[in-house]
Amino acid sequence: MSTIVKVQRKGQVTIPTRLRVQVGLVDGDLVEAKAERGKIVLTPKLIVDREYTPAQRRVIDARLAVSLEQAKKGETYGPFETHEEMTTFLHGKAKKARPKKATSVKHSAR
């Protein structure tokens, strides 16, 4: 789909909503702009945080893959009607996940 847009002051253009939706652009996304055969081509870009080492990135990607598989299998929680309902659920899960405290027997000194 093509659309005519006007070049504004300082070279700014507005990408029409229907085009942004079509390619999945949202506010704050970055695009690469380059000239190709007399045309300006904008390509959406995902920027990877360079603070992560390649090993850390692999761990993150592996955990994401597991999470996506769980979601595909329906292993999710909710939907919740309110944030209070979700908070109560999460507190319950956290309580169950905590290790049980060992009860200590106190000996009285004689």
N, CA, C and O of each residue as an XYZ file, in Angstrom:
440
protein
N       0.844     -1.177      0.000
C       0.000      0.000      0.000
C       0.888      1.238      0.000
O       1.837      1.311      0.781
N       0.608      2.182     -0.835
C       1.386      3.421     -0.851
C       0.490      4.582     -0.452
O      -0.721      4.559     -0.669
N       1.101      5.579      0.124
C       0.392      6.761      0.585
C       1.277      7.964      0.336
O       2.499      7.874      0.449
N       0.674      9.082      0.000
C       1.420     10.324     -0.186
C       1.459     11.049      1.155
O       0.430     11.258      1.797
N       2.676     11.429      1.566
C       2.831     12.209      2.797
C       3.637     13.455      2.466
O       4.401     13.474      1.500
N       3.465     14.481      3.262
C       4.147     15.749      3.024
C       5.395     15.843      3.895
O       5.363     15.502      5.077
N       6.481     16.303      3.311
C       7.710     16.544      4.059
C       7.552     17.891      4.764
O       7.320     18.914      4.121
N       7.678     17.880      6.082
C       7.510     19.089      6.895
C       8.854     19.772      7.104
O       9.876     19.357      6.558
N       8.825     20.834      7.911
C      10.061     21.515      8.280
C      11.052     20.520      8.839
O      10.645     19.549      9.477
N      12.298     20.721      8.628
C      13.375     19.872      9.125
C      13.292     18.442      8.596
O      13.874     17.532      9.187
N      12.582     18.235      7.500
C      12.537     16.915      6.876
C      11.622     15.909      7.557
O      11.690     14.719      7.250
N      10.783     16.344      8.457
C       9.907     15.413      9.175
C       8.737     14.967      8.316
O       8.165     15.753      7.560
N       8.388     13.681      8.445
C       7.195     13.136      7.796
C       6.420     12.335      8.833
O       6.989     11.846      9.809
N       5.136     12.209      8.615
C       4.295     11.395      9.489
C       3.945     10.113      8.750
O       3.432     10.146      7.632
N       4.229      8.982      9.389
C       3.862      7.696      8.793
C       2.394      7.465      9.162
O       2.060      7.411     10.345
N       1.523      7.331      8.175
C       0.095      7.165      8.464
C      -0.180      5.950      9.360
O       0.527      4.944      9.306
N      -1.217      6.075     10.177
C      -1.578      5.028     11.136
C      -1.730      3.671     10.476
O      -1.212      2.679     10.990
N      -2.424      3.602      9.352
C      -2.667      2.288      8.734
C      -1.361      1.613      8.310
O      -1.263      0.387      8.341
N      -0.361      2.399      7.915
C       0.939      1.819      7.569
C       1.680      1.359      8.824
O       2.291      0.291      8.834
N       1.623      2.182      9.896
C       2.278      1.791     11.150
C       1.676      0.506     11.691
O       2.402     -0.377     12.148
N       0.369      0.396     11.643
C      -0.309     -0.811     12.127
C       0.084     -2.008     11.262
O       0.340     -3.095     11.779
N       0.131     -1.808      9.967
C       0.440     -2.888      9.030
C       1.814     -3.501      9.304
O       1.989     -4.711      9.156
N       2.796     -2.677      9.705
C       4.137     -3.204      9.958
C       4.447     -3.352     11.444
O       5.544     -3.775     11.809
N       3.484     -3.003     12.309
C       3.660     -3.200     13.746
C       4.488     -2.142     14.444
O       5.083     -2.422     15.484
N       4.545     -0.932     13.904
C       5.286      0.151     14.560
C       4.428      0.778     15.652
O       3.232      1.005     15.466
N       5.050      1.053     16.785
C       4.365      1.757     17.876
C       5.244      2.923     18.310
O       6.411      3.006     17.929
N       4.672      3.827     19.114
C       5.416      4.987     19.594
C       6.724      4.548     20.242
O       6.748      3.614     21.044
N       7.795      5.221     19.893
C       9.089      4.925     20.483
C       9.922      3.919     19.709
O      11.115      3.780     19.979
N       9.326      3.211     18.749
C      10.093      2.256     17.945
C      11.119      3.005     17.096
O      10.960      4.190     16.800
N      12.152      2.299     16.720
C      13.191      2.870     15.866
C      13.082      2.284     14.465
O      12.710      1.124     14.286
N      13.416      3.110     13.473
C      13.451      2.637     12.091
C      14.788      3.041     11.481
O      15.361      4.075     11.823
N      15.262      2.209     10.580
C      16.470      2.523      9.824
C      16.028      3.204      8.541
O      15.119      2.723      7.864
N      16.663      4.322      8.200
C      16.354      5.027      6.955
C      17.560      4.930      6.031
O      18.685      5.242      6.421
N      17.309      4.491      4.798
C      18.410      4.438      3.832
C      17.871      4.740      2.437
O      16.692      4.551      2.138
N      18.790      5.218      1.599
C      18.443      5.528      0.217
C      18.769      4.309     -0.639
O      19.874      3.768     -0.577
N      17.783      3.881     -1.445
C      17.967      2.753     -2.362
C      17.382      3.117     -3.715
O      16.173      3.309     -3.848
N      18.245      3.210     -4.717
C      17.804      3.480     -6.092
C      16.842      4.668     -6.187
O      15.807      4.595     -6.849
N      17.202      5.748     -5.522
C      16.392      6.963     -5.599
C      15.179      6.961     -4.693
O      14.339      7.855     -4.792
N      15.066      5.980     -3.814
C      13.940      5.900     -2.875
C      14.467      5.933     -1.451
O      15.609      5.551     -1.197
N      13.637      6.387     -0.527
C      13.968      6.322      0.896
C      13.213      5.135      1.464
O      11.988      5.063      1.377
N      13.956      4.205      2.046
C      13.358      2.998      2.599
C      13.491      3.034      4.115
O      14.597      3.170      4.638
N      12.365      2.914      4.826
C      12.355      2.859      6.288
C      12.131      1.414      6.699
O      11.191      0.773      6.229
N      12.988      0.893      7.576
C      12.880     -0.483      8.032
C      12.830     -0.501      9.561
O      13.747      0.011     10.203
N      11.775     -1.080     10.165
C      11.723     -1.171     11.631
C      12.935     -1.933     12.155
O      13.350     -2.928     11.562
N      13.504     -1.464     13.271
C      14.682     -2.095     13.843
C      14.471     -2.375     15.325
O      13.894     -1.572     16.058
N      14.956     -3.538     15.737
C      14.965     -3.903     17.145
C      16.392     -3.701     17.632
O      17.325     -4.287     17.082
N      16.565     -2.893     18.639
C      17.890     -2.622     19.169
C      18.112     -3.514     20.388
O      17.299     -3.521     21.312
N      19.206     -4.261     20.390
C      19.538     -5.146     21.498
C      20.406     -4.375     22.478
O      21.368     -3.713     22.086
N      20.058     -4.466     23.754
C      20.823     -3.801     24.798
C      22.219     -4.394     24.842
O      22.368     -5.586     25.112
N      23.224     -3.612     24.588
C      24.586     -4.103     24.514
C      25.224     -4.303     25.887
O      26.385     -4.702     25.973
N      24.486     -4.035     26.953
C      25.021     -4.268     28.285
C      25.071     -5.761     28.607
O      25.784     -6.172     29.523
N      24.325     -6.568     27.869
C      24.315     -8.007     28.106
C      25.441     -8.672     27.316
O      25.690     -8.325     26.161
N      26.110     -9.619     27.942
C      27.118    -10.398     27.235
C      26.393    -11.416     26.365
O      25.211    -11.677     26.594
N      27.058    -11.995     25.385
C      26.405    -13.026     24.570
C      25.881    -14.188     25.422
O      24.824    -14.743     25.122
N      26.604    -14.556     26.476
C      26.150    -15.650     27.344
C      24.867    -15.257     28.073
O      23.947    -16.066     28.194
N      24.805    -14.010     28.560
C      23.598    -13.536     29.230
C      22.427    -13.498     28.250
O      21.305    -13.860     28.603
N      22.688    -13.067     27.038
C      21.639    -12.986     26.020
C      21.082    -14.377     25.725
O      19.875    -14.533     25.544
N      21.960    -15.400     25.676
C      21.497    -16.777     25.443
C      20.581    -17.240     26.573
O      19.566    -17.891     26.324
N      20.937    -16.907     27.813
C      20.106    -17.289     28.960
C      18.739    -16.612     28.864
O      17.706    -17.247     29.075
N      18.745    -15.329     28.549
C      17.485    -14.588     28.419
C      16.641    -15.178     27.303
O      15.442    -15.394     27.478
N      17.258    -15.441     26.157
C      16.527    -16.007     25.021
C      15.970    -17.385     25.356
O      14.855    -17.712     24.950
N      16.732    -18.203     26.093
C      16.268    -19.541     26.472
C      15.068    -19.442     27.405
O      14.092    -20.177     27.249
N      15.141    -18.534     28.374
C      14.008    -18.359     29.302
C      12.774    -17.853     28.574
O      11.653    -18.262     28.876
N      12.987    -16.963     27.616
C      11.869    -16.460     26.829
C      11.233    -17.586     26.027
O      10.008    -17.670     25.936
N      12.055    -18.448     25.446
C      11.540    -19.575     24.664
C      10.697    -20.494     25.538
O       9.643    -20.965     25.111
N      11.159    -20.752     26.765
C      10.399    -21.600     27.700
C       9.067    -20.934     28.035
O       8.024    -21.589     28.044
N       9.105    -19.634     28.310
C       7.877    -18.903     28.635
C       6.884    -18.942     27.487
O       5.685    -19.117     27.705
N       7.377    -18.781     26.264
C       6.489    -18.817     25.102
C       5.871    -20.202     24.922
O       4.694    -20.321     24.582
N       6.663    -21.244     25.151
C       6.135    -22.619     25.062
C       5.060    -22.845     26.112
O       4.028    -23.453     25.827
N       5.296    -22.355     27.332
C       4.295    -22.500     28.392
C       3.008    -21.780     28.010
O       1.913    -22.298     28.233
N       3.137    -20.600     27.440
C       1.957    -19.845     27.027
C       1.204    -20.575     25.921
O      -0.026    -20.611     25.927
N       1.949    -21.168     24.955
C       1.302    -21.920     23.872
C       0.527    -23.119     24.411
O      -0.516    -23.482     23.867
N       1.039    -23.735     25.484
C       0.380    -24.894     26.091
C      -0.775    -24.488     27.002
O      -1.486    -25.342     27.533
N      -0.959    -23.169     27.181
C      -2.040    -22.703     28.044
C      -1.661    -22.660     29.504
O      -2.528    -22.510     30.364
N      -0.385    -22.789     29.799
C       0.085    -22.767     31.182
C       0.268    -21.321     31.633
O       1.382    -20.875     31.909
N      -0.837    -20.608     31.701
C      -0.811    -19.211     32.115
C      -1.813    -19.000     33.242
O      -2.604    -19.892     33.549
N      -1.781    -17.851     33.842
C      -2.700    -17.513     34.922
C      -3.559    -16.349     34.486
O      -3.140    -15.513     33.686
N      -4.763    -16.304     35.018
C      -5.647    -15.196     34.686
C      -6.619    -15.629     33.596
O      -6.694    -16.819     33.291
N      -7.341    -14.735     33.020
C      -7.277    -13.300     33.248
C      -7.864    -12.922     34.612
O      -8.695    -13.639     35.170
N      -7.423    -11.809     35.119
C      -7.899    -11.309     36.396
C      -8.822    -10.134     36.130
O      -8.601     -9.344     35.212
N      -9.850    -10.032     36.944
C     -10.822     -8.938     36.780
C     -10.253     -7.607     37.274
O     -10.545     -6.556     36.702
N      -9.440     -7.648     38.339
C      -8.887     -6.421     38.906
C      -7.421     -6.642     39.258
O      -6.943     -7.776     39.301
N      -6.726     -5.555     39.505
C      -5.331     -5.686     39.924
C      -5.252     -6.267     41.338
O      -4.277     -6.936     41.679
N      -6.281     -6.012     42.166
C      -6.294     -6.586     43.506
C      -6.368     -8.117     43.434
O      -5.698     -8.815     44.195
N      -7.187     -8.626     42.514
C      -7.310    -10.071     42.333
C      -5.967    -10.672     41.897
O      -5.574    -11.736     42.376
N      -5.276     -9.994     40.998
C      -3.980    -10.480     40.548
C      -2.955    -10.432     41.689
O      -2.174    -11.368     41.865
N      -2.961     -9.344     42.458
C      -2.028     -9.203     43.574
C      -2.258    -10.299     44.612
O      -1.298    -10.879     45.119
N      -3.507    -10.584     44.931
C      -3.830    -11.640     45.890
C      -3.321    -12.985     45.380
O      -2.749    -13.766     46.140
N      -3.529    -13.249     44.109
C      -3.052    -14.494     43.506
C      -1.534    -14.598     43.621
O      -1.012    -15.635     44.032
N      -0.816    -13.517     43.257
C       0.643    -13.533     43.293
C       1.175    -13.700     44.716
O       2.173    -14.389     44.928
N       0.515    -13.077     45.688
C       0.934    -13.245     47.088
C       0.769    -14.694     47.523
O       1.613    -15.231     48.240
N      -0.312    -15.324     47.091
C      -0.531    -16.734     47.414
C       0.531    -17.624     46.796
O       1.033    -18.542     47.446
N       0.879    -17.356     45.535
C       1.926    -18.141     44.871
C       3.271    -17.949     45.576
O       4.021    -18.908     45.758
N       3.572    -16.724     45.967
C       4.837    -16.449     46.649
C       4.876    -17.152     48.004
O       5.913    -17.681     48.404
N       3.758    -17.157     48.698
C       3.691    -17.804     50.012
C       3.941    -19.304     49.875
O       4.651    -19.891     50.691
N       3.364    -19.923     48.849
C       3.559    -21.360     48.617
C       4.995    -21.659     48.196
O       5.506    -22.741     48.485
N       5.649    -20.724     47.523
C       7.002    -20.948     47.022
C       8.069    -20.774     48.100
O       9.187    -21.271     47.960
N       7.716    -20.060     49.186
C       8.701    -19.844     50.256
C       9.017    -21.147     50.956
O       8.130    -21.973     51.171
N      10.281    -21.337     51.313
C      10.614    -22.557     52.065
C       9.991    -22.484     53.453
O       9.893    -21.415     54.056
N       9.581    -23.625     53.934
C       8.974    -23.694     55.269
C      10.038    -23.435     56.315
O      11.164    -23.921     56.213
N       9.665    -22.663     57.321
C      10.595    -22.386     58.410
C      10.646    -23.597     59.324
O       9.617    -24.164     59.691
N      11.846    -23.975     59.680
C      12.005    -25.093     60.614
C      11.659    -24.580     62.004
O      12.090    -23.500     62.408
N      10.884    -25.361     62.719
C      10.535    -24.957     64.083
C      11.645    -25.406     65.002
O      12.007    -26.583     65.028
N      12.172    -24.493     65.737
C      13.259    -24.827     66.640
C      12.705    -25.110     68.034
O      11.762    -24.463     68.489
N      13.292    -26.055     68.675
C      12.877    -26.404     70.030
C      13.790    -25.672     70.988
O      15.011    -25.828     70.959
N      13.174    -24.873     71.833
C      13.964    -24.130     72.801
C      14.093    -24.941     74.077
O      13.111    -25.469     74.600
N      15.303    -25.030     74.561
C      15.558    -25.714     75.833
C      15.767    -24.660     76.884
O      16.517    -23.702     76.692
N      15.115    -24.840     77.965
C      15.298    -23.863     79.036
C      16.515    -24.258     79.862
O      16.775    -25.440     80.085
N      17.237    -23.275     80.301
C      18.424    -23.528     81.116
C      17.993    -23.851     82.536
O      17.110    -23.190     83.082
N      18.597    -24.847     83.130
C      18.215    -25.218     84.500
C      19.224    -24.781     85.474
O      19.065    -25.009     86.673
